Amino acid sequence: MDDSTPEVNEGNFRELLRYRVASGDKILENHLLTASSRATYISKSTQNDLIGCCGDEISNVIVARIKEACYFSIIFDETTDISHTEQLTLNFRYVYNGSIREDFIKFVDAYEFATQKVSGLDSSGSEPRLTGKVLGQMVIQIIKDLSLDITHCVGIGTDSCSVMSSEVAGAVSEILRVAPNSCRCPCYNHCLNNSISKSSQVSAVRNAVAVVKSTISFFNQSAKRHFILKQELGSQLTSLCETRWVERHDSLIRFRDGLVKVVSALSAISQWKCSSTSSTASTLIHSLCSAEFIFSLVSLISVLKVTLPLSRFLQSPTIDLTSASDCLTDTMATIENMRCNADSTFSTLHMEATELASELGVELKLPRLVGRQVHRFNYNVESTEEYYRKSLYIPLLDNIINDLKNFPENSMQCFQIQILMPAVLFGKKMETMVPVAVQSLSKRFHPLLADGKQKIMETLLQGELSLWLTKWKRELSQHKELPKTVLEVLDLCDQDLFPTIRSLLLILATLPVSVATAERSFSTLRRVETWLRSRMVEDRLNGLCLLYIHRDIPVNTDRVIELFAKQGKRRIELIL
């Protein structure tokens, strides 16, 4: 390898080496010029080995941290990548050095791994199927391969699909058989998305979302139409996401802001000679300028802008169940307040809809009402505002509120761990709440904290809770502010004075809130495994993803060289 410019691109790695030599690295230049062709260590195999060693080093650091934390939760999901490989992502949540961490550990080729190491998947001739049982066994096997004690797993975070959550044959049920101290923690962001999607039960809202989607698709399907839209609007429209309602908020806000110009662009297209294009544009104009669509759009946005902060908050990897529960309660209270004051809140929305209709040059009218309706409810109303408030806005709020009330009860409430939070400690009737909480916590966690003896844990917890209550009474008497998050309480919980309470608080902080970390790892997968890199081996993929995601973890080069030297047979001894 010399300084001359090559005729072809030899790849990023070799080009970087060439650039380093050109920058004056004489040691590297001497090595590349004098070393045997078998000892340059710049081949693709060596690159893969070194990347794999870097990934192993980062993985070893994470596993060591998990073992130090003692308790951990697992977060896993699956997706098909660009090379049509079913990738299972495994992530761990734990408390380390006073902070909550959610760390990606590896991708696994689900079909290949299950075929080689997991019973229940036969690829010899029958149809290979990744059932919940197979996925659960895969996760168990990976945890064993990492030398982690699965009995210290306290939480299992997944989405709510049947393969994961089925009580009969789901992946979570399979893991619970060998991890009796863990509990299923549903993804609250996924549950929130499902709750908001209940707004689609209101036909007017469902139709409005479909019209927005059709309009965006109409412009995106043709470069000529997109050019007309860009001339009018100055930018492109954001597509509606099918699965994430938090993304729909941004899309609908942008659509509402540019609705007048969108209609103007459609009006220009409706004059084109192409009959199919012009007729579709005319149909969309008619739908966008209807009173039902305008009221549906402003009503839906009024709800989504309230739920958006909660959805974004639930995606944070450092959020704990206490904070998530408080934020959910505040969001529900806000929506319920909107429902209680529906007359005044919708009056503001009516003014907004009237202004929007004026800009579009249309008049907001009541739909045709007859004495006996078949396809919609009868409303004895006197104005357009009253009709759409009763037929659209109130049903929209009711559907979302009713579904949020059925939000899955989180693990903190199931196991009464919230009694340990000072803010909760003085907000309930202690004489009735403490005995129930002590019994529930002792029954649930005595295998982890009291060597399997429930009576011993009850006794220890009762004594510590008495001191715990006295401690916070003293803090209140000194007019000190009570901590609100689990990490703040942990900082003030002495390990020697409250060992059982501290362990329970660690478990509370370790329980996952959402599977956003797994989704982020899929985003990394798309960035690393591109069309040009779709054939990389699994070890190289995991190494690159670990290096990309865990940039805060320093890579010990000496350890990497040691791992590399121990791989296979070498012509020379790299380690003395």
VEXVO-294599 format. One record per residue (C-alpha): x, y, z; residue in one letter. Coordinates in steps of 0.05 Angstrom, whole numbers. Layout:
X, Y, Z, A $
...
//
This chain:
0, 0, 0, M $
33, 65, -23, D $
14, 138, -27, D $
-6, 136, -100, S $
-79, 146, -116, T $
-113, 79, -131, P $
-153, 69, -194, E $
-212, 40, -155, V $
-241, 52, -87, N $
-214, -2, -40, E $
-267, 10, 14, G $
-274, 57, 72, N $
-225, 21, 118, F $
-167, 20, 68, R $
-181, 90, 45, E $
-178, 114, 117, L $
-111, 79, 125, L $
-86, 112, 62, R $
-109, 180, 89, Y $
-73, 166, 155, R $
-8, 150, 118, V $
-16, 213, 76, A $
-24, 253, 141, S $
45, 232, 164, G $
37, 167, 204, D $
106, 137, 190, K $
97, 76, 235, I $
34, 55, 197, L $
68, 70, 130, E $
129, 28, 148, N $
85, -30, 171, H $
44, -31, 107, L $
106, -26, 62, L $
149, -77, 98, T $
101, -128, 128, A $
86, -194, 93, S $
22, -196, 54, S $
-2, -246, 106, R $
13, -201, 165, A $
-16, -133, 145, T $
-81, -146, 183, Y $
-123, -104, 134, I $
-163, -160, 102, S $
-238, -163, 107, K $
-234, -223, 153, S $
-189, -185, 201, T $
-235, -125, 198, Q $
-294, -169, 217, N $
-254, -201, 273, D $
-233, -134, 302, L $
-303, -105, 297, I $
-330, -168, 332, G $
-277, -161, 386, C $
-297, -88, 397, C $
-370, -109, 403, G $
-351, -165, 452, D $
-313, -115, 495, E $
-372, -68, 499, I $
-419, -127, 513, S $
-373, -151, 569, N $
-374, -81, 600, V $
-451, -80, 599, I $
-457, -151, 628, V $
-408, -132, 684, A $
-451, -71, 700, R $
-514, -114, 701, I $
-483, -163, 749, K $
-462, -105, 794, E $
-533, -78, 792, A $
-559, -146, 813, C $
-630, -136, 787, Y $
-647, -126, 714, F $
-705, -125, 665, S $
-705, -149, 593, I $
-736, -112, 534, I $
-741, -149, 469, F $
-776, -144, 402, D $
-768, -170, 331, E $
-767, -142, 261, T $
-747, -161, 190, T $
-686, -123, 165, D $
-667, -102, 95, I $
-635, -169, 80, S $
-701, -205, 97, H $
-672, -232, 162, T $
-716, -237, 223, E $
-676, -198, 276, Q $
-691, -205, 350, L $
-664, -147, 391, T $
-648, -157, 465, L $
-639, -98, 513, N $
-628, -94, 588, F $
-654, -43, 638, R $
-617, -35, 704, Y $
-593, 17, 754, V $
-519, 33, 750, Y $
-479, 88, 784, N $
-542, 125, 807, G $
-577, 127, 740, S $
-625, 83, 701, I $
-596, 52, 638, R $
-629, 15, 581, E $
-573, -17, 540, D $
-577, -54, 474, F $
-537, -119, 478, I $
-545, -155, 411, K $
-585, -174, 349, F $
-599, -247, 336, V $
-620, -280, 271, D $
-683, -310, 300, A $
-693, -368, 251, Y $
-620, -389, 249, E $
-611, -384, 325, F $
-676, -421, 339, A $
-659, -476, 289, T $
-590, -488, 320, Q $
-601, -478, 394, K $
-675, -478, 411, V $
-721, -538, 411, S $
-789, -529, 378, G $
-767, -501, 310, L $
-755, -555, 257, D $
-730, -530, 190, S $
-719, -599, 160, S $
-782, -599, 119, G $
-840, -571, 158, S $
-859, -498, 160, E $
-812, -460, 207, P $
-852, -417, 255, R $
-829, -367, 307, L $
-881, -380, 360, T $
-884, -346, 427, G $
-854, -408, 459, K $
-795, -408, 411, V $
-782, -334, 421, L $
-784, -342, 497, G $
-735, -400, 494, Q $
-689, -358, 451, M $
-687, -301, 502, V $
-675, -351, 558, I $
-617, -382, 520, Q $
-585, -314, 504, I $
-588, -294, 577, I $
-554, -360, 596, K $
-501, -349, 543, D $
-486, -281, 574, L $
-476, -316, 642, S $
-531, -276, 676, L $
-574, -304, 732, D $
-645, -305, 703, I $
-675, -308, 773, T $
-652, -236, 782, H $
-696, -214, 723, C $
-752, -173, 753, V $
-787, -146, 691, G $
-802, -166, 619, I $
-818, -109, 571, G $
-853, -125, 505, T $
-908, -97, 462, D $
-979, -123, 466, S $
-981, -169, 405, C $
-1008, -240, 418, S $
-942, -274, 403, V $
-910, -236, 461, M $
-966, -227, 511, S $
-1010, -289, 504, S $
-1021, -321, 572, E $
-1024, -391, 540, V $
-967, -392, 490, A $
-935, -323, 491, G $
-861, -309, 496, A $
-870, -275, 564, V $
-906, -335, 592, S $
-849, -380, 570, E $
-797, -335, 604, I $
-838, -331, 668, L $
-832, -406, 676, R $
-758, -400, 689, V $
-758, -329, 716, A $
-810, -333, 772, P $
-788, -267, 803, N $
-803, -225, 741, S $
-868, -194, 718, C $
-894, -171, 650, R $
-889, -96, 640, C $
-930, -76, 579, P $
-905, -19, 535, C $
-944, 41, 559, Y $
-929, 80, 495, N $
-959, 24, 455, H $
-1020, 23, 501, C $
-1027, 98, 494, L $
-1025, 93, 418, N $
-1079, 40, 421, N $
-1121, 83, 468, S $
-1117, 144, 422, I $
-1133, 101, 362, S $
-1201, 90, 394, K $
-1217, 158, 366, S $
-1225, 122, 300, S $
-1289, 92, 327, Q $
-1320, 161, 314, V $
-1337, 155, 240, S $
-1325, 229, 225, A $
-1254, 226, 255, V $
-1239, 161, 219, R $
-1262, 190, 153, N $
-1222, 254, 164, A $
-1157, 215, 177, V $
-1170, 175, 114, A $
-1180, 239, 73, V $
-1114, 267, 99, V $
-1078, 203, 83, K $
-1108, 201, 12, S $
-1089, 274, 0, T $
-1016, 263, 21, I $
-1012, 200, -20, S $
-1042, 236, -80, F $
-985, 287, -81, F $
-930, 237, -64, N $
-948, 190, -121, Q $
-929, 240, -176, S $
-869, 286, -183, A $
-911, 335, -223, K $
-964, 340, -169, R $
-911, 345, -115, H $
-879, 403, -154, F $
-946, 440, -155, I $
-954, 429, -80, L $
-884, 453, -65, K $
-896, 516, -105, Q $
-958, 531, -64, E $
-938, 506, 4, L $
-862, 515, 2, G $
-851, 446, 31, S $
-877, 375, 28, Q $
-930, 343, 72, L $
-910, 294, 127, T $
-939, 225, 116, S $
-984, 194, 169, L $
-952, 138, 208, C $
-997, 76, 214, E $
-972, 53, 282, T $
-947, 114, 320, R $
-999, 167, 336, W $
-946, 213, 363, V $
-923, 221, 291, E $
-994, 234, 268, R $
-995, 296, 311, H $
-939, 329, 272, D $
-970, 307, 206, S $
-1039, 334, 224, L $
-1012, 399, 252, I $
-973, 411, 187, R $
-1033, 392, 146, F $
-1079, 439, 185, R $
-1029, 496, 178, D $
-1024, 487, 102, G $
-1095, 466, 87, L $
-1113, 529, 48, V $
-1052, 522, 3, K $
-1064, 447, -5, V $
-1134, 462, -31, V $
-1105, 516, -76, S $
-1057, 465, -106, A $
-1113, 415, -115, L $
-1154, 468, -150, S $
-1098, 479, -200, A $
-1091, 404, -212, I $
-1166, 396, -222, S $
-1160, 438, -286, Q $
-1110, 390, -318, W $
-1128, 351, -381, K $
-1115, 283, -348, C $
-1186, 261, -329, S $
-1167, 213, -274, S $
-1120, 263, -240, T $
-1167, 322, -245, S $
-1228, 283, -221, S $
-1189, 256, -161, T $
-1166, 327, -143, A $
-1238, 352, -148, S $
-1262, 296, -102, T $
-1209, 312, -51, L $
-1227, 386, -53, I $
-1299, 368, -38, H $
-1278, 325, 21, S $
-1229, 376, 49, L $
-1278, 434, 46, C $
-1335, 397, 81, S $
-1358, 420, 150, A $
-1349, 350, 179, E $
-1276, 346, 158, F $
-1259, 415, 185, I $
-1291, 402, 253, F $
-1259, 332, 256, S $
-1190, 360, 241, L $
-1191, 415, 293, V $
-1222, 369, 346, S $
-1172, 313, 335, L $
-1113, 362, 339, I $
-1140, 390, 404, S $
-1135, 320, 435, V $
-1069, 300, 404, L $
-1033, 362, 428, K $
-1050, 341, 500, V $
-1027, 269, 492, T $
-964, 286, 453, L $
-922, 306, 515, P $
-941, 241, 549, L $
-923, 199, 488, S $
-855, 233, 482, R $
-844, 228, 558, F $
-857, 153, 557, L $
-801, 144, 505, Q $
-747, 166, 554, S $
-702, 108, 575, P $
-692, 138, 644, T $
-766, 145, 662, I $
-791, 103, 721, D $
-861, 76, 734, L $
-876, 129, 786, T $
-864, 187, 739, S $
-901, 151, 683, A $
-961, 139, 727, S $
-963, 212, 750, D $
-957, 238, 679, C $
-1013, 190, 656, L $
-1057, 214, 713, T $
-1045, 287, 694, D $
-1061, 273, 621, T $
-1126, 237, 639, M $
-1146, 295, 685, A $
-1134, 345, 629, T $
-1177, 307, 580, I $
-1231, 296, 632, E $
-1230, 371, 646, N $
-1239, 383, 571, M $
-1299, 336, 573, R $
-1330, 370, 634, C $
-1322, 438, 600, N $
-1341, 413, 531, A $
-1386, 473, 517, D $
-1333, 526, 529, S $
-1274, 486, 499, T $
-1313, 469, 436, F $
-1335, 541, 429, S $
-1261, 559, 419, T $
-1254, 502, 369, L $
-1317, 527, 333, H $
-1285, 595, 324, M $
-1222, 563, 297, E $
-1263, 520, 248, A $
-1303, 581, 226, T $
-1240, 620, 212, E $
-1210, 562, 173, L $
-1275, 554, 133, A $
-1273, 629, 117, S $
-1203, 622, 90, E $
-1226, 564, 46, L $
-1286, 604, 22, G $
-1337, 553, 47, V $
-1396, 558, 95, E $
-1405, 512, 154, L $
-1474, 481, 149, K $
-1513, 429, 186, L $
-1520, 362, 149, P $
-1588, 343, 124, R $
-1631, 322, 183, L $
-1696, 283, 178, V $
-1745, 258, 229, G $
-1721, 187, 227, R $
-1646, 174, 218, Q $
-1618, 105, 201, V $
-1543, 115, 192, H $
-1530, 168, 245, R $
-1559, 191, 311, F $
-1613, 244, 315, N $
-1594, 307, 352, Y $
-1645, 360, 370, N $
-1600, 419, 356, V $
-1608, 490, 333, E $
-1537, 508, 309, S $
-1478, 478, 274, T $
-1435, 486, 336, E $
-1483, 447, 379, E $
-1491, 392, 328, Y $
-1417, 378, 320, Y $
-1404, 385, 394, R $
-1454, 330, 409, K $
-1441, 285, 349, S $
-1365, 291, 343, L $
-1327, 325, 398, Y $
-1360, 293, 459, I $
-1359, 222, 431, P $
-1285, 232, 412, L $
-1267, 251, 484, L $
-1311, 197, 514, D $
-1279, 142, 473, N $
-1208, 163, 492, I $
-1225, 173, 566, I $
-1259, 106, 573, N $
-1200, 70, 541, D $
-1149, 107, 583, L $
-1187, 86, 646, K $
-1176, 14, 624, N $
-1101, 28, 616, F $
-1062, -34, 639, P $
-1049, -30, 713, E $
-974, -21, 720, N $
-930, -66, 761, S $
-919, -13, 815, M $
-993, -13, 831, Q $
-999, -89, 826, C $
-946, -101, 879, F $
-960, -40, 924, Q $
-888, -14, 916, I $
-916, 56, 913, Q $
-924, 55, 988, I $
-848, 66, 993, L $
-851, 133, 956, M $
-854, 190, 1007, P $
-903, 229, 965, A $
-951, 170, 967, V $
-934, 152, 1039, L $
-969, 214, 1067, F $
-1025, 217, 1016, G $
-1062, 153, 1037, K $
-1093, 124, 1100, K $
-1032, 90, 1128, M $
-1068, 47, 1179, E $
-1104, 9, 1124, T $
-1053, 14, 1068, M $
-988, -8, 1102, V $
-1009, -77, 1126, P $
-1036, -95, 1057, V $
-974, -69, 1023, A $
-927, -107, 1070, V $
-964, -172, 1058, Q $
-966, -162, 983, S $
-893, -143, 977, L $
-870, -200, 1022, S $
-911, -251, 983, K $
-884, -226, 916, R $
-810, -213, 931, F $
-790, -259, 988, H $
-755, -308, 940, P $
-708, -251, 920, L $
-699, -214, 987, L $
-709, -264, 1044, A $
-682, -331, 1020, D $
-752, -355, 1004, G $
-780, -342, 1074, K $
-841, -296, 1071, Q $
-849, -288, 1147, K $
-778, -263, 1154, I $
-787, -211, 1100, M $
-853, -187, 1131, E $
-818, -176, 1198, T $
-759, -139, 1166, L $
-804, -96, 1123, L $
-850, -77, 1180, Q $
-792, -53, 1222, G $
-759, -14, 1165, E $
-826, 18, 1145, L $
-835, 44, 1216, S $
-767, 78, 1213, L $
-780, 99, 1141, W $
-844, 135, 1161, L $
-810, 169, 1220, T $
-754, 193, 1175, K $
-801, 228, 1126, W $
-843, 257, 1182, K $
-780, 290, 1208, R $
-764, 315, 1138, E $
-833, 346, 1132, L $
-827, 378, 1200, S $
-764, 413, 1176, Q $
-802, 438, 1115, H $
-760, 398, 1066, K $
-788, 381, 998, E $
-805, 307, 988, L $
-769, 271, 930, P $
-814, 252, 873, K $
-774, 203, 830, T $
-747, 135, 848, V $
-675, 156, 837, L $
-683, 215, 884, E $
-711, 169, 938, V $
-655, 119, 927, L $
-603, 173, 939, D $
-635, 185, 1007, L $
-644, 112, 1026, C $
-586, 86, 1068, D $
-564, 16, 1048, Q $
-548, -5, 1120, D $
-610, 25, 1152, L $
-662, 5, 1100, F $
-634, -55, 1061, P $
-702, -85, 1043, T $
-734, -19, 1024, I $
-674, -1, 981, R $
-677, -67, 945, S $
-751, -56, 931, L $
-737, 14, 905, L $
-683, -15, 859, L $
-734, -64, 832, I $
-784, -8, 821, L $
-732, 33, 783, A $
-712, -29, 742, T $
-783, -44, 717, L $
-789, -20, 644, P $
-841, 30, 621, V $
-838, 22, 546, S $
-801, -15, 490, V $
-775, 50, 459, A $
-704, 26, 468, T $
-718, -35, 424, A $
-749, 10, 371, E $
-687, 55, 374, R $
-643, -6, 361, S $
-685, -20, 299, F $
-670, 51, 276, S $
-596, 37, 285, T $
-604, -27, 246, L $
-632, 12, 187, R $
-574, 61, 189, R $
-520, 8, 195, V $
-548, -45, 149, E $
-561, -7, 85, T $
-574, -32, 15, W $
-499, -32, 2, L $
-485, -69, 67, R $
-542, -118, 67, S $
-498, -180, 66, R $
-455, -168, 127, M $
-449, -226, 177, V $
-484, -224, 244, E $
-420, -213, 285, D $
-400, -153, 244, R $
-471, -125, 248, L $
-472, -131, 324, N $
-403, -101, 331, G $
-420, -40, 289, L $
-487, -30, 324, C $
-455, -35, 393, L $
-401, 15, 373, L $
-453, 62, 345, Y $
-503, 59, 402, I $
-455, 56, 461, H $
-409, 113, 443, R $
-407, 132, 517, D $
-372, 66, 534, I $
-296, 72, 520, P $
-265, 13, 483, V $
-203, -14, 517, N $
-155, -27, 459, T $
-112, -74, 501, D $
-172, -117, 516, R $
-192, -117, 443, V $
-122, -139, 422, I $
-125, -194, 475, E $
-192, -219, 450, L $
-167, -216, 378, F $
-104, -255, 395, A $
-144, -311, 427, K $
-186, -321, 365, Q $
-163, -380, 323, G $
-92, -401, 307, K $
-41, -346, 293, R $
25, -351, 257, R $
57, -309, 312, I $
41, -300, 385, E $
9, -231, 394, L $
9, -236, 470, I $
72, -250, 509, L $
//
